[in-house]
Amino acid sequence: MTTTLKAAPRKRKFNTTVVNLVLDTCTFTAFILAMQPHGTGIPIHEWGSVALAFALIAHLVLHWEWITGVTRKLLGKLPGETRFNALLNLLFYIDMTLIILSGLLISRSVLPALGLHVDEHAGPWRRLHTLSADAGIIILALHVAVHRKWIVNAFRRYVWGRFTGGAGAGR
């Protein structure tokens, strides 16, 4: 009687780079689309922005270890690039919070769907929404510039490498 041993099935490893690449690409695209409310229409702009808020939360959760680690060292010794990145990320977080909150306060689609009504012209909310959204474009451009090397390398390896059969593609 011959006994054959089966190899234990390999567990698929969770590839955080791929998850980051997909999440960041979707978040970036959603942000760019959200910046075009006249092109998409107010309901798509608002509900898409709600979805964007959840994607941003997922991004924070995915990077929580880095956030807490760098925050602990922020007043200590850190490389200048890391310190700049952390401060830029904090500025982006504050700006996105302002965009989302002010957007909800002037909502013409999301809040009414929830049975809430707010006078969209009351207070400084519309102006704050516009200013913080405009600042968000600049901050996002800086954020992409800071991470350009990671973006290019991840794209080459996990997207371009899949199409060209490049070495190490998808590993």
N, CA and C atoms as a LAMMPS dump frame, in Angstrom:
ITEM: TIMESTEP
0
ITEM: NUMBER OF ATOMS
513
ITEM: BOX BOUNDS ff ff ff
-5.0000000000000000e+02 5.0000000000000000e+02
-5.0000000000000000e+02 5.0000000000000000e+02
-5.0000000000000000e+02 5.0000000000000000e+02
ITEM: ATOMS id mol type element x y z
1 1 1 N 0.842 -1.171 0
2 1 2 C 0 0 0
3 1 3 C 0.89 1.238 0
4 2 1 N 0.637 2.128 -0.943
5 2 2 C 1.427 3.339 -1.074
6 2 3 C 0.673 4.501 -0.441
7 3 1 N 1.387 5.219 0.365
8 3 2 C 0.786 6.385 0.998
9 3 3 C 1.374 7.629 0.358
10 4 1 N 0.503 8.497 -0.086
11 4 2 C 0.987 9.753 -0.653
12 4 3 C 0.629 10.873 0.314
13 5 1 N 1.584 11.697 0.511
14 5 2 C 1.352 12.839 1.386
15 5 3 C 1.014 14.047 0.53
16 6 1 N -0.054 14.675 0.892
17 6 2 C -0.422 15.9 0.189
18 6 3 C 0.193 17.071 0.915
19 7 1 N 0.697 17.96 0.14
20 7 2 C 1.236 19.177 0.741
21 7 3 C 0.082 20.001 1.301
22 8 1 N 0.332 20.595 2.435
23 8 2 C -0.699 21.443 3.034
24 8 3 C -0.985 22.591 2.08
25 9 1 N -2.259 22.924 1.936
26 9 2 C -2.567 24.035 1.03
27 9 3 C -1.914 25.324 1.526
28 10 1 N -1.343 26.051 0.573
29 10 2 C -0.689 27.303 0.939
30 10 3 C -1.746 28.358 1.233
31 11 1 N -1.519 29.057 2.317
32 11 2 C -2.419 30.162 2.63
33 11 3 C -2.014 31.332 1.763
34 12 1 N -3.014 31.966 1.2
35 12 2 C -2.713 33.169 0.424
36 12 3 C -2.346 34.267 1.381
37 13 1 N -1.234 34.862 1.12
38 13 2 C -0.762 35.938 1.971
39 13 3 C -1.48 37.233 1.591
40 14 1 N -1.828 37.997 2.573
41 14 2 C -2.492 39.281 2.391
42 14 3 C -1.459 40.278 1.885
43 15 1 N -1.59 40.735 0.666
44 15 2 C -0.611 41.645 0.078
45 15 3 C -1.057 43.087 0.294
46 16 1 N -0.481 43.736 1.299
47 16 2 C -0.898 45.094 1.638
48 16 3 C -0.556 46.097 0.543
49 17 1 N 0.488 45.836 -0.233
50 17 2 C 0.833 46.751 -1.316
51 17 3 C -0.268 46.772 -2.37
52 18 1 N -0.777 45.615 -2.723
53 18 2 C -1.854 45.541 -3.714
54 18 3 C -3.118 46.201 -3.157
55 19 1 N -3.439 45.908 -1.904
56 19 2 C -4.614 46.525 -1.281
57 19 3 C -4.449 48.038 -1.273
58 20 1 N -3.268 48.521 -0.887
59 20 2 C -2.984 49.954 -0.9
60 20 3 C -3.152 50.54 -2.292
61 21 1 N -2.586 49.879 -3.276
62 21 2 C -2.643 50.378 -4.647
63 21 3 C -4.084 50.482 -5.133
64 22 1 N -4.873 49.457 -4.908
65 22 2 C -6.276 49.464 -5.341
66 22 3 C -7.073 50.524 -4.575
67 23 1 N -6.93 50.529 -3.249
68 23 2 C -7.66 51.494 -2.424
69 23 3 C -7.267 52.925 -2.77
70 24 1 N -5.983 53.184 -2.894
71 24 2 C -5.516 54.535 -3.199
72 24 3 C -5.944 54.984 -4.6
73 25 1 N -5.919 54.071 -5.554
74 25 2 C -6.36 54.411 -6.912
75 25 3 C -7.846 54.745 -6.92
76 26 1 N -8.642 53.946 -6.226
77 26 2 C -10.084 54.211 -6.149
78 26 3 C -10.361 55.508 -5.4
79 27 1 N -9.634 55.74 -4.313
80 27 2 C -9.821 56.958 -3.528
81 27 3 C -9.432 58.192 -4.339
82 28 1 N -8.309 58.109 -5.033
83 28 2 C -7.858 59.215 -5.887
84 28 3 C -8.894 59.514 -6.967
85 29 1 N -9.376 58.472 -7.624
86 29 2 C -10.374 58.641 -8.683
87 29 3 C -11.663 59.232 -8.124
88 30 1 N -12.092 58.746 -6.967
89 30 2 C -13.309 59.266 -6.339
90 30 3 C -13.142 60.739 -5.972
91 31 1 N -11.963 61.108 -5.48
92 31 2 C -11.708 62.508 -5.132
93 31 3 C -11.781 63.394 -6.367
94 32 1 N -11.16 62.962 -7.447
95 32 2 C -11.172 63.752 -8.691
96 32 3 C -12.602 63.88 -9.21
97 33 1 N -13.374 62.792 -9.168
98 33 2 C -14.773 62.863 -9.601
99 33 3 C -15.594 63.759 -8.682
100 34 1 N -15.33 63.693 -7.382
101 34 2 C -16.057 64.526 -6.424
102 34 3 C -15.78 66.007 -6.656
103 35 1 N -14.642 66.313 -7.235
104 35 2 C -14.297 67.703 -7.505
105 35 3 C -15.047 68.248 -8.729
106 36 1 N -15.876 67.423 -9.347
107 36 2 C -16.623 67.828 -10.54
108 36 3 C -18.132 67.715 -10.32
109 37 1 N -18.707 68.419 -9.328
110 37 2 C -20.14 68.251 -9.051
111 37 3 C -21.032 68.667 -10.22
112 38 1 N -20.587 69.605 -11.03
113 38 2 C -21.392 70.02 -12.182
114 38 3 C -21.36 68.956 -13.27
115 39 1 N -20.298 68.193 -13.321
116 39 2 C -20.186 67.128 -14.321
117 39 3 C -20.906 65.852 -13.913
118 40 1 N -20.887 65.546 -12.617
119 40 2 C -21.504 64.298 -12.155
120 40 3 C -22.937 64.494 -11.685
121 41 1 N -23.283 65.732 -11.313
122 41 2 C -24.592 65.995 -10.716
123 41 3 C -24.466 65.92 -9.201
124 42 1 N -25.315 66.663 -8.518
125 42 2 C -25.228 66.757 -7.061
126 42 3 C -25.432 65.408 -6.356
127 43 1 N -26.424 64.589 -6.725
128 43 2 C -26.577 63.31 -6.002
129 43 3 C -25.339 62.414 -6.097
130 44 1 N -24.762 62.293 -7.29
131 44 2 C -23.558 61.46 -7.439
132 44 3 C -22.393 62.104 -6.691
133 45 1 N -22.273 63.419 -6.765
134 45 2 C -21.226 64.136 -6.039
135 45 3 C -21.329 63.85 -4.537
136 46 1 N -22.519 63.984 -3.992
137 46 2 C -22.683 63.822 -2.548
138 46 3 C -22.569 62.373 -2.092
139 47 1 N -23.253 61.459 -2.751
140 47 2 C -23.182 60.048 -2.331
141 47 3 C -21.801 59.466 -2.623
142 48 1 N -21.189 59.894 -3.702
143 48 2 C -19.813 59.474 -3.984
144 48 3 C -18.85 59.983 -2.932
145 49 1 N -19.101 61.178 -2.438
146 49 2 C -18.258 61.746 -1.378
147 49 3 C -18.442 61.002 -0.061
148 50 1 N -19.652 60.529 0.195
149 50 2 C -19.88 59.692 1.384
150 50 3 C -19.065 58.403 1.255
151 51 1 N -19.096 57.793 0.078
152 51 2 C -18.293 56.587 -0.163
153 51 3 C -16.802 56.91 -0.03
154 52 1 N -16.395 58.072 -0.512
155 52 2 C -15.009 58.511 -0.389
156 52 3 C -14.607 58.627 1.078
157 53 1 N -15.504 59.124 1.912
158 53 2 C -15.218 59.234 3.351
159 53 3 C -14.913 57.853 3.94
160 54 1 N -15.671 56.841 3.532
161 54 2 C -15.407 55.484 4.024
162 54 3 C -14.083 54.937 3.489
163 55 1 N -13.752 55.27 2.242
164 55 2 C -12.462 54.85 1.679
165 55 3 C -11.314 55.509 2.435
166 56 1 N -11.487 56.768 2.815
167 56 2 C -10.45 57.461 3.592
168 56 3 C -10.282 56.826 4.97
169 57 1 N -11.375 56.422 5.576
170 57 2 C -11.294 55.728 6.863
171 57 3 C -10.542 54.409 6.691
172 58 1 N -10.843 53.68 5.621
173 58 2 C -10.13 52.419 5.344
174 58 3 C -8.643 52.683 5.152
175 59 1 N -8.311 53.773 4.466
176 59 2 C -6.911 54.144 4.256
177 59 3 C -6.222 54.406 5.601
178 60 1 N -6.896 55.125 6.487
179 60 2 C -6.337 55.394 7.821
180 60 3 C -6.13 54.1 8.603
181 61 1 N -7.107 53.211 8.554
182 61 2 C -6.994 51.927 9.272
183 61 3 C -5.822 51.124 8.721
184 62 1 N -5.685 51.094 7.414
185 62 2 C -4.606 50.335 6.778
186 62 3 C -3.227 50.879 7.164
187 63 1 N -3.155 52.174 7.403
188 63 2 C -1.882 52.813 7.728
189 63 3 C -1.756 53.17 9.203
190 64 1 N -2.634 52.634 10.039
191 64 2 C -2.68 53.029 11.445
192 64 3 C -1.356 52.793 12.173
193 65 1 N -0.707 51.693 11.879
194 65 2 C 0.569 51.383 12.526
195 65 3 C 1.609 52.467 12.212
196 66 1 N 1.684 52.891 10.95
197 66 2 C 2.612 53.959 10.569
198 66 3 C 2.223 55.264 11.26
199 67 1 N 0.938 55.584 11.263
200 67 2 C 0.454 56.828 11.866
201 67 3 C 0.842 56.903 13.338
202 68 1 N 0.554 55.837 14.079
203 68 2 C 0.861 55.853 15.516
204 68 3 C 2.365 55.856 15.763
205 69 1 N 3.107 55.101 14.965
206 69 2 C 4.56 55.042 15.133
207 69 3 C 5.223 56.385 14.886
208 70 1 N 4.842 57.051 13.816
209 70 2 C 5.441 58.345 13.482
210 70 3 C 4.971 59.416 14.457
211 71 1 N 3.703 59.363 14.86
212 71 2 C 3.182 60.357 15.798
213 71 3 C 3.953 60.32 17.114
214 72 1 N 4.29 59.115 17.584
215 72 2 C 5.065 58.987 18.825
216 72 3 C 6.445 59.63 18.699
217 73 1 N 7.001 59.607 17.495
218 73 2 C 8.358 60.112 17.282
219 73 3 C 8.387 61.527 16.708
220 74 1 N 7.213 62.125 16.468
221 74 2 C 7.143 63.4 15.757
222 74 3 C 7.959 64.498 16.421
223 75 1 N 7.95 64.549 17.748
224 75 2 C 8.72 65.584 18.435
225 75 3 C 10.167 65.172 18.668
226 76 1 N 10.479 63.91 18.378
227 76 2 C 11.844 63.418 18.547
228 76 3 C 12.611 63.484 17.243
229 77 1 N 13.489 62.512 17.077
230 77 2 C 14.349 62.47 15.903
231 77 3 C 13.664 61.677 14.79
232 78 1 N 13.415 62.352 13.684
233 78 2 C 12.809 61.736 12.502
234 78 3 C 13.474 62.327 11.262
235 79 1 N 13.59 61.537 10.195
236 79 2 C 14.09 62.106 8.945
237 79 3 C 13.158 63.225 8.469
238 80 1 N 13.714 64.246 7.853
239 80 2 C 12.937 65.39 7.39
240 80 3 C 11.794 65.003 6.462
241 81 1 N 12.054 64.048 5.57
242 81 2 C 11.026 63.608 4.618
243 81 3 C 9.85 62.963 5.347
244 82 1 N 10.151 62.15 6.37
245 82 2 C 9.094 61.5 7.154
246 82 3 C 8.297 62.531 7.935
247 83 1 N 8.986 63.496 8.526
248 83 2 C 8.307 64.562 9.276
249 83 3 C 7.395 65.372 8.344
250 84 1 N 7.903 65.745 7.157
251 84 2 C 7.098 66.486 6.189
252 84 3 C 5.877 65.672 5.777
253 85 1 N 6.087 64.387 5.5
254 85 2 C 5.002 63.503 5.096
255 85 3 C 3.933 63.43 6.188
256 86 1 N 4.357 63.301 7.44
257 86 2 C 3.411 63.209 8.548
258 86 3 C 2.61 64.503 8.689
259 87 1 N 3.273 65.628 8.597
260 87 2 C 2.578 66.92 8.715
261 87 3 C 1.651 67.165 7.521
262 88 1 N 2.085 66.765 6.333
263 88 2 C 1.229 66.876 5.151
264 88 3 C -0.007 65.997 5.306
265 89 1 N 0.189 64.776 5.803
266 89 2 C -0.939 63.866 6.024
267 89 3 C -1.91 64.425 7.058
268 90 1 N -1.383 65.039 8.122
269 90 2 C -2.239 65.65 9.135
270 90 3 C -3.041 66.797 8.524
271 91 1 N -2.375 67.622 7.73
272 91 2 C -3.06 68.721 7.046
273 91 3 C -4.147 68.184 6.114
274 92 1 N -3.835 67.106 5.4
275 92 2 C -4.804 66.49 4.481
276 92 3 C -5.993 65.931 5.261
277 93 1 N -5.721 65.301 6.398
278 93 2 C -6.79 64.759 7.246
279 93 3 C -7.721 65.879 7.729
280 94 1 N -7.138 66.963 8.209
281 94 2 C -7.934 68.102 8.678
282 94 3 C -8.756 68.678 7.525
283 95 1 N -8.114 68.838 6.371
284 95 2 C -8.802 69.391 5.21
285 95 3 C -9.948 68.491 4.757
286 96 1 N -9.703 67.179 4.684
287 96 2 C -10.76 66.259 4.258
288 96 3 C -11.919 66.251 5.261
289 97 1 N -11.596 66.384 6.546
290 97 2 C -12.648 66.463 7.56
291 97 3 C -13.497 67.712 7.332
292 98 1 N -12.853 68.835 7.04
293 98 2 C -13.589 70.075 6.751
294 98 3 C -14.443 69.94 5.489
295 99 1 N -13.88 69.321 4.46
296 99 2 C -14.629 69.128 3.21
297 99 3 C -15.874 68.286 3.473
298 100 1 N -15.706 67.177 4.181
299 100 2 C -16.821 66.255 4.413
300 100 3 C -17.878 66.89 5.311
301 101 1 N -17.455 67.496 6.417
302 101 2 C -18.434 68.098 7.337
303 101 3 C -19.171 69.271 6.701
304 102 1 N -18.433 70.158 6.049
305 102 2 C -19.102 71.29 5.405
306 102 3 C -19.996 70.805 4.266
307 103 1 N -19.566 69.763 3.562
308 103 2 C -20.387 69.194 2.49
309 103 3 C -21.69 68.625 3.015
310 104 1 N -21.622 67.959 4.152
311 104 2 C -22.851 67.433 4.759
312 104 3 C -23.774 68.573 5.198
313 105 1 N -23.181 69.652 5.692
314 105 2 C -23.992 70.769 6.184
315 105 3 C -24.667 71.569 5.068
316 106 1 N -24.203 71.406 3.823
317 106 2 C -24.855 72.077 2.697
318 106 3 C -25.517 71.065 1.762
319 107 1 N -25.642 69.842 2.228
320 107 2 C -26.141 68.755 1.403
321 107 3 C -27.553 69.013 0.869
322 108 1 N -27.733 68.711 -0.413
323 108 2 C -29.057 68.791 -1.043
324 108 3 C -29.586 67.415 -1.41
325 109 1 N -28.783 66.37 -1.148
326 109 2 C -29.194 65.02 -1.528
327 109 3 C -29.095 64.04 -0.365
328 110 1 N -27.933 64 0.301
329 110 2 C -27.71 63.01 1.359
330 110 3 C -28.589 63.28 2.574
331 111 1 N -28.517 64.478 3.127
332 111 2 C -29.303 64.778 4.329
333 111 3 C -30.808 64.675 4.094
334 112 1 N -31.35 65.221 2.996
335 112 2 C -32.784 65.034 2.758
336 112 3 C -33.183 63.564 2.643
337 113 1 N -32.301 62.736 2.086
338 113 2 C -32.598 61.299 2
339 113 3 C -32.687 60.669 3.383
340 114 1 N -32.004 61.291 4.348
341 114 2 C -32.039 60.804 5.729
342 114 3 C -33.117 61.51 6.556
343 115 1 N -33.921 62.352 5.882
344 115 2 C -34.998 63.063 6.567
345 115 3 C -34.543 64.328 7.273
346 116 1 N -33.342 64.792 6.971
347 116 2 C -32.815 66.01 7.597
348 116 3 C -32.744 67.121 6.559
349 117 1 N -33.032 68.33 7.003
350 117 2 C -32.979 69.456 6.077
351 117 3 C -32.186 70.584 6.708
352 118 1 N -31.253 71.115 5.935
353 118 2 C -30.411 72.203 6.394
354 118 3 C -30.47 73.301 5.341
355 119 1 N -30.515 74.549 5.788
356 119 2 C -30.467 75.666 4.851
357 119 3 C -29.051 75.765 4.315
358 120 1 N -28.883 75.399 3.056
359 120 2 C -27.54 75.331 2.473
360 120 3 C -26.849 76.678 2.374
361 121 1 N -27.6 77.751 2.486
362 121 2 C -27.001 79.082 2.386
363 121 3 C -26.74 79.709 3.754
364 122 1 N -27.146 79.019 4.818
365 122 2 C -26.949 79.556 6.162
366 122 3 C -25.506 79.341 6.609
367 123 1 N -24.932 80.381 7.152
368 123 2 C -23.583 80.258 7.698
369 123 3 C -22.511 80.215 6.634
370 124 1 N -21.301 79.97 7.063
371 124 2 C -20.138 80.006 6.151
372 124 3 C -19.851 78.668 5.484
373 125 1 N -20.76 77.715 5.543
374 125 2 C -20.452 76.34 5.136
375 125 3 C -20.113 76.192 3.661
376 126 1 N -20.847 76.867 2.793
377 126 2 C -20.564 76.723 1.354
378 126 3 C -19.18 77.265 1.025
379 127 1 N -18.847 78.427 1.579
380 127 2 C -17.52 79.025 1.325
381 127 3 C -16.412 78.134 1.888
382 128 1 N -16.618 77.613 3.113
383 128 2 C -15.642 76.712 3.727
384 128 3 C -15.471 75.458 2.875
385 129 1 N -16.585 74.946 2.353
386 129 2 C -16.542 73.741 1.511
387 129 3 C -15.715 74.005 0.254
388 130 1 N -15.943 75.132 -0.378
389 130 2 C -15.211 75.477 -1.603
390 130 3 C -13.727 75.685 -1.327
391 131 1 N -13.419 76.448 -0.286
392 131 2 C -12.011 76.723 0.04
393 131 3 C -11.262 75.45 0.433
394 132 1 N -11.884 74.618 1.261
395 132 2 C -11.198 73.396 1.695
396 132 3 C -11.062 72.402 0.542
397 133 1 N -12.037 72.368 -0.371
398 133 2 C -11.924 71.493 -1.545
399 133 3 C -10.8 71.959 -2.457
400 134 1 N -10.696 73.279 -2.646
401 134 2 C -9.601 73.814 -3.469
402 134 3 C -8.245 73.507 -2.823
403 135 1 N -8.156 73.669 -1.51
404 135 2 C -6.913 73.335 -0.796
405 135 3 C -6.621 71.845 -0.915
406 136 1 N -7.671 71.028 -0.916
407 136 2 C -7.511 69.578 -1.02
408 136 3 C -6.817 69.154 -2.299
409 137 1 N -7.081 69.853 -3.386
410 137 2 C -6.422 69.537 -4.662
411 137 3 C -4.92 69.759 -4.542
412 138 1 N -4.549 70.871 -3.946
413 138 2 C -3.123 71.189 -3.786
414 138 3 C -2.454 70.176 -2.857
415 139 1 N -3.119 69.874 -1.738
416 139 2 C -2.553 68.922 -0.779
417 139 3 C -2.447 67.539 -1.402
418 140 1 N -3.47 67.129 -2.153
419 140 2 C -3.425 65.825 -2.823
420 140 3 C -2.276 65.771 -3.822
421 141 1 N -2.074 66.847 -4.559
422 141 2 C -0.956 66.883 -5.517
423 141 3 C 0.376 66.714 -4.787
424 142 1 N 0.543 67.389 -3.671
425 142 2 C 1.768 67.236 -2.869
426 142 3 C 1.89 65.813 -2.333
427 143 1 N 0.776 65.252 -1.868
428 143 2 C 0.765 63.884 -1.33
429 143 3 C 1.211 62.877 -2.402
430 144 1 N 0.68 63.036 -3.604
431 144 2 C 1.066 62.155 -4.718
432 144 3 C 2.539 62.366 -5.062
433 145 1 N 3 63.609 -5.059
434 145 2 C 4.404 63.895 -5.363
435 145 3 C 5.333 63.251 -4.335
436 146 1 N 4.968 63.32 -3.064
437 146 2 C 5.79 62.718 -2.007
438 146 3 C 5.866 61.202 -2.179
439 147 1 N 4.77 60.596 -2.636
440 147 2 C 4.711 59.137 -2.758
441 147 3 C 4.913 58.638 -4.192
442 148 1 N 5.431 59.497 -5.064
443 148 2 C 5.549 59.142 -6.472
444 148 3 C 6.395 57.888 -6.702
445 149 1 N 7.469 57.725 -5.962
446 149 2 C 8.335 56.566 -6.154
447 149 3 C 7.582 55.272 -5.813
448 150 1 N 6.84 55.278 -4.699
449 150 2 C 6.052 54.106 -4.312
450 150 3 C 4.979 53.831 -5.368
451 151 1 N 4.31 54.881 -5.836
452 151 2 C 3.244 54.727 -6.832
453 151 3 C 3.795 54.104 -8.108
454 152 1 N 4.903 54.633 -8.61
455 152 2 C 5.495 54.121 -9.844
456 152 3 C 5.948 52.673 -9.667
457 153 1 N 6.645 52.379 -8.562
458 153 2 C 7.129 51.012 -8.335
459 153 3 C 5.984 50.02 -8.179
460 154 1 N 4.948 50.385 -7.425
461 154 2 C 3.804 49.49 -7.229
462 154 3 C 3.067 49.282 -8.548
463 155 1 N 2.902 50.343 -9.313
464 155 2 C 2.236 50.225 -10.606
465 155 3 C 3.035 49.33 -11.547
466 156 1 N 4.343 49.55 -11.599
467 156 2 C 5.196 48.712 -12.458
468 156 3 C 5.096 47.246 -12.085
469 157 1 N 5.168 46.978 -10.799
470 157 2 C 5.21 45.587 -10.353
471 157 3 C 3.864 44.885 -10.453
472 158 1 N 2.802 45.537 -10.008
473 158 2 C 1.522 44.843 -9.887
474 158 3 C 0.545 45.116 -11.014
475 159 1 N 0.783 46.121 -11.819
476 159 2 C -0.114 46.385 -12.946
477 159 3 C 0.64 46.137 -14.252
478 160 1 N 1.658 46.932 -14.516
479 160 2 C 2.41 46.796 -15.755
480 160 3 C 3.063 45.417 -15.857
481 161 1 N 3.606 44.933 -14.747
482 161 2 C 4.26 43.619 -14.731
483 161 3 C 3.315 42.479 -15.088
484 162 1 N 2.055 42.621 -14.742
485 162 2 C 1.056 41.597 -15.084
486 162 3 C 0.833 41.529 -16.592
487 163 1 N 0.868 42.69 -17.245
488 163 2 C 0.629 42.727 -18.679
489 163 3 C 1.849 42.349 -19.487
490 164 1 N 3.024 42.632 -18.95
491 164 2 C 4.245 42.383 -19.708
492 164 3 C 4.958 41.111 -19.263
493 165 1 N 4.461 40.5 -18.176
494 165 2 C 5.121 39.295 -17.672
495 165 3 C 6.469 39.614 -17.056
496 166 1 N 6.618 40.844 -16.563
497 166 2 C 7.875 41.295 -15.967
498 166 3 C 8.283 40.464 -14.779
499 167 1 N 9.553 40.463 -14.502
500 167 2 C 10.089 39.69 -13.384
501 167 3 C 9.494 40.168 -12.086
502 168 1 N 9.044 39.235 -11.276
503 168 2 C 8.51 39.556 -9.959
504 168 3 C 7.096 40.107 -10.007
505 169 1 N 6.465 40.049 -11.153
506 169 2 C 5.129 40.612 -11.28
507 169 3 C 4.165 39.88 -10.369
508 170 1 N 3.491 40.659 -9.549
509 170 2 C 2.432 40.112 -8.719
510 170 3 C 2.889 39.363 -7.496
511 171 1 N 4.174 39.334 -7.223
512 171 2 C 4.643 38.602 -6.029
513 171 3 C 4.569 39.443 -4.813
